[in-house]
């Protein structure tokens, strides 16, 4: 059972506290047994323990740990600063997704979008060069069903970044903790901070579209009896006071983001070119009908016999029953046909699709599965970055 959070009540005039460091990220994430989508019925998800980060001798630490870091450094994963590159994200300015984009691509321009689907649409319409989506969390597992959204569109994963999420309680300047009567934020943020808010005596919580949107609402309406849960950087951006730092129930709260690009833009942007010594990761989806165990064993066998490490393996089992939705996948090889499958495996493995052993494994799996689609090959980044 997780211990109660350690809250730091802040002086309103003091700067935001930095995130607490950890020596390494080696976590097992359990996928919830049922996952609901706002636009489709829930479907059952059978979970394997998902290795959020591969167990290896090298430590993965906040902002480096012997590995070149983003903050204060001009390069990440071998790429130059992305001045002029447009990145679409869901939320208002100051959202965690925007901070993740600016950390992954220093110097980029960001485009706020109302919904995740709008961010993807911005790339498809040429309004943005990248879209950034949160896909996994150490607290929520893969409950963020943005993988499903990715499967419906012909975009490629070109980069990953993991961000330490430090929730703070923000209020209008001069407002004391005793004056706060309600808290607003994104539903996930409220869920992540339930015990901490109760410890502070705050029981009235109201969900809004995103964390930065809550801050924007607080500021524009000058709400003096309301606090918002958001990042310390959002407090600086909107000129708010930080009433408490680290209000998340679990002190180690990390979200993994994927950056997506249109396939036609990859060659021009040079996103598919990596230095020879850069460790690579490939994301793929395997879809099939019939018994799921046969294909699961085939995937495990194909990679194991070739000594290829898996960093993610999630199994989705749907049914034809009315209350369970299948997974829809855009078949990019069949003129963009959208196909429905009851059984899907999300797989991340270490290596490139150009590696002969990886190519052999994929070919072997393709002989059993009905559809295999490569979602992207990109530089693996084991680091966890904070907002400082």
Residue pairs with C-beta under 8 A, 6 or more apart in sequence:
2 249
2 250
4 195
4 196
4 199
5 195
5 196
5 199
5 246
5 247
5 248
5 249
5 250
5 251
6 246
6 251
7 196
7 199
7 200
7 244
7 245
7 246
7 247
8 17
8 244
8 245
8 246
9 177
9 243
9 244
10 16
10 17
10 168
10 241
10 242
10 243
10 244
10 245
12 171
12 173
12 174
12 175
12 176
12 241
12 242
12 243
13 241
14 242
15 232
16 168
16 232
16 233
16 235
16 236
16 242
16 245
17 166
17 232
17 242
17 245
17 246
18 386
18 388
19 62
19 164
19 166
19 246
19 386
19 387
19 388
20 246
20 251
21 61
21 62
22 61
22 62
22 252
22 384
23 59
23 61
23 65
24 59
24 60
24 61
24 65
25 52
25 53
25 60
25 61
25 162
25 254
25 382
25 384
26 53
26 55
26 60
27 52
27 53
27 138
27 252
27 254
28 49
28 50
28 51
28 52
29 49
29 50
29 52
29 136
29 137
29 138
29 141
29 142
30 47
30 49
30 50
30 141
31 45
31 47
31 50
31 141
31 142
31 143
31 314
32 45
32 47
32 140
32 141
32 143
33 44
33 45
33 47
34 42
34 43
34 44
34 45
35 42
35 43
35 45
35 143
35 145
36 42
37 145
37 148
37 325
40 325
41 322
41 323
41 324
41 325
42 323
42 324
42 325
43 316
43 317
43 318
43 319
43 324
43 325
43 326
43 327
44 317
44 318
44 319
44 324
45 314
45 315
45 316
45 317
46 292
46 315
46 316
46 317
47 141
47 314
47 315
48 313
48 314
48 315
50 136
50 141
50 142
50 312
50 313
50 314
51 310
51 311
51 312
51 313
52 136
52 138
52 254
52 256
52 312
53 60
53 162
53 311
53 382
54 309
54 311
54 350
54 382
56 382
58 66
58 67
58 382
59 65
59 66
60 382
60 383
60 384
61 383
61 384
62 164
62 383
62 384
62 385
62 386
63 69
63 70
63 71
63 383
63 384
63 385
63 386
63 388
64 383
65 383
67 382
67 383
68 75
68 76
69 383
69 385
70 76
70 103
70 104
70 106
70 161
70 383
70 385
71 103
71 385
71 386
71 388
74 80
74 81
74 106
75 81
76 104
76 105
76 106
76 161
76 381
77 159
77 274
77 278
77 378
77 379
77 381
78 274
78 275
78 278
78 379
79 105
79 270
79 271
81 105
81 106
81 107
82 105
82 106
82 107
82 108
83 107
83 108
84 107
84 108
84 109
85 105
85 107
85 108
85 109
85 129
85 130
85 269
86 108
86 109
86 110
86 111
86 127
86 128
86 129
86 130
87 101
87 105
87 108
87 109
87 110
87 111
87 128
87 129
87 130
87 131
87 132
87 259
88 110
88 111
88 113
88 118
88 119
88 120
88 122
88 123
88 127
88 128
88 130
88 131
88 132
89 95
89 97
89 98
89 100
89 101
89 110
89 111
89 112
89 113
89 119
89 131
89 132
90 97
90 113
90 114
90 115
90 116
90 118
90 119
90 133
90 210
91 97
91 98
91 112
91 113
91 209
91 210
91 211
91 212
91 213
92 112
92 210
92 212
92 213
92 215
92 216
93 110
93 112
93 212
93 216
93 237
94 211
94 212
94 215
94 216
94 230
94 231
94 233
94 234
94 237
94 238
95 112
95 210
95 211
95 212
95 213
95 234
96 134
96 163
96 165
96 211
96 212
96 231
96 255
97 132
97 133
97 134
97 257
98 110
98 112
98 212
99 163
99 231
99 233
99 387
100 132
100 134
100 161
100 163
100 255
100 257
101 108
101 110
101 130
101 132
101 257
101 259
102 108
102 110
103 161
103 163
103 385
103 387
104 132
104 159
104 161
104 257
104 259
105 130
105 159
105 259
108 130
111 119
111 122
111 127
111 128
113 119
113 122
114 209
116 133
116 146
116 149
117 149
119 128
119 131
119 132
119 133
120 131
120 133
120 149
120 150
120 153
120 155
120 260
122 128
122 131
123 129
123 130
123 131
123 155
123 260
123 261
123 262
124 153
124 155
124 262
129 261
129 265
129 269
130 158
130 159
130 259
130 260
130 261
131 155
131 259
131 260
131 261
132 257
132 258
132 259
132 260
133 144
133 146
133 149
133 150
133 257
133 258
133 260
134 144
134 146
134 255
134 256
134 257
135 142
135 144
135 146
135 147
135 256
135 257
135 258
136 142
136 144
136 255
136 256
137 143
137 144
137 165
137 188
137 253
137 254
137 255
137 256
138 250
138 252
138 253
138 254
138 255
139 192
139 248
139 249
139 250
139 253
140 188
142 314
142 346
144 188
146 258
147 346
148 327
148 328
150 157
150 258
150 260
150 375
151 285
151 327
151 328
151 329
151 330
151 373
151 375
152 328
152 329
152 330
152 338
153 330
154 262
154 263
154 330
154 332
154 336
155 260
155 261
155 262
155 263
156 260
156 261
156 262
156 263
156 266
156 375
156 376
157 258
157 259
157 260
157 283
157 375
157 376
157 377
157 378
158 259
158 260
158 261
158 266
158 271
158 272
158 376
158 378
159 258
159 259
159 271
159 378
159 379
159 381
160 256
160 257
160 258
160 259
160 281
160 378
160 380
160 381
161 256
161 257
161 259
161 381
161 385
162 254
162 255
162 256
162 257
162 381
162 383
162 384
162 385
163 254
163 255
163 257
163 384
163 385
163 386
163 387
164 253
164 254
164 384
164 385
164 386
164 387
165 192
165 231
165 248
165 253
165 254
165 255
166 231
166 232
166 245
166 246
166 248
166 253
166 386
166 387
167 189
167 192
167 193
167 229
167 230
167 231
167 246
167 247
167 248
167 253
168 229
168 230
168 231
168 232
168 235
168 242
168 243
168 244
168 245
168 246
168 247
169 177
169 180
169 183
169 200
169 227
169 228
169 229
169 242
169 243
169 244
169 247
170 215
170 218
170 227
170 228
170 229
170 230
170 234
170 235
170 238
170 240
170 241
170 242
170 243
171 177
171 179
171 180
171 218
171 226
171 227
171 228
171 240
171 241
171 243
172 218
172 219
172 222
172 223
172 224
172 240
172 241
173 239
173 240
173 241
174 241
175 224
175 227
175 241
175 243
176 243
177 200
177 243
177 244
179 224
179 225
180 202
180 225
180 226
180 227
180 243
181 204
181 225
181 226
182 202
182 204
182 205
182 206
182 225
182 226
182 227
183 190
183 197
183 202
183 204
183 205
183 206
183 226
183 227
183 228
183 229
184 205
184 206
184 207
184 208
184 214
184 217
184 218
184 226
184 227
184 228
184 229
185 193
185 205
185 207
185 208
185 211
185 214
185 228
185 229
185 230
186 207
186 208
186 209
186 210
186 211
186 213
186 214
186 229
187 207
189 211
189 229
189 230
190 197
190 205
190 207
190 229
192 248
192 249
192 250
192 253
193 229
193 247
193 248
193 249
194 205
194 249
195 249
196 244
196 247
196 248
196 249
197 203
197 205
197 247
200 244
200 247
202 227
208 214
208 217
211 228
211 229
211 230
211 231
211 234
212 230
212 234
214 228
214 229
214 230
215 228
215 230
215 234
215 235
215 237
215 238
215 240
216 238
217 223
217 228
218 226
218 227
218 228
218 238
218 240
219 238
219 239
219 240
227 243
228 240
229 247
231 387
232 242
232 245
232 387
233 387
234 240
235 241
235 242
254 384
258 283
258 376
260 376
261 269
261 271
265 271
266 272
271 378
272 377
274 280
274 379
278 379
279 350
279 379
279 380
280 350
280 351
280 352
280 377
280 378
280 379
280 380
281 311
281 348
281 349
281 350
281 351
281 377
281 378
281 379
281 380
282 348
282 349
282 351
282 352
282 353
282 358
282 374
282 376
282 377
282 378
283 312
283 346
283 347
283 348
283 374
283 375
283 376
283 377
283 378
284 347
284 348
284 349
284 362
284 372
284 373
284 374
284 375
285 329
285 344
285 345
285 346
285 347
285 371
285 372
285 373
285 375
286 295
286 299
286 344
286 345
286 347
286 365
286 369
286 371
286 372
287 327
287 329
287 339
287 341
287 343
287 344
287 345
287 369
287 370
287 371
287 372
287 373
288 295
288 341
288 343
288 368
288 369
288 370
288 371
289 341
289 342
289 343
289 370
290 343
292 315
292 317
292 343
294 368
295 343
295 345
295 365
295 368
295 369
296 315
296 345
298 364
298 365
298 368
298 369
299 313
299 345
299 347
299 365
300 313
302 360
302 361
302 362
302 364
302 365
303 309
303 310
303 349
303 361
306 357
306 358
306 360
306 361
307 357
308 349
308 350
308 351
308 357
308 358
308 361
309 349
309 350
310 347
310 348
310 349
310 350
311 348
311 349
311 350
311 380
312 346
312 347
312 348
313 345
313 346
313 347
313 348
314 345
314 346
315 343
315 344
315 345
316 327
316 343
316 344
316 345
316 346
317 342
317 343
318 324
318 325
318 326
318 327
318 341
318 342
318 343
318 344
319 342
320 326
320 342
326 340
326 341
326 342
327 340
327 341
327 342
327 344
328 338
328 339
328 340
328 341
329 338
329 339
329 340
329 341
329 344
329 371
329 373
330 336
330 337
330 338
330 339
331 337
331 338
331 339
331 371
331 373
332 373
339 371
341 370
341 371
349 358
349 361
350 380
351 357
351 358
352 358
352 377
353 359
353 362
353 374
353 377
354 377
362 372
362 374
365 372
366 372
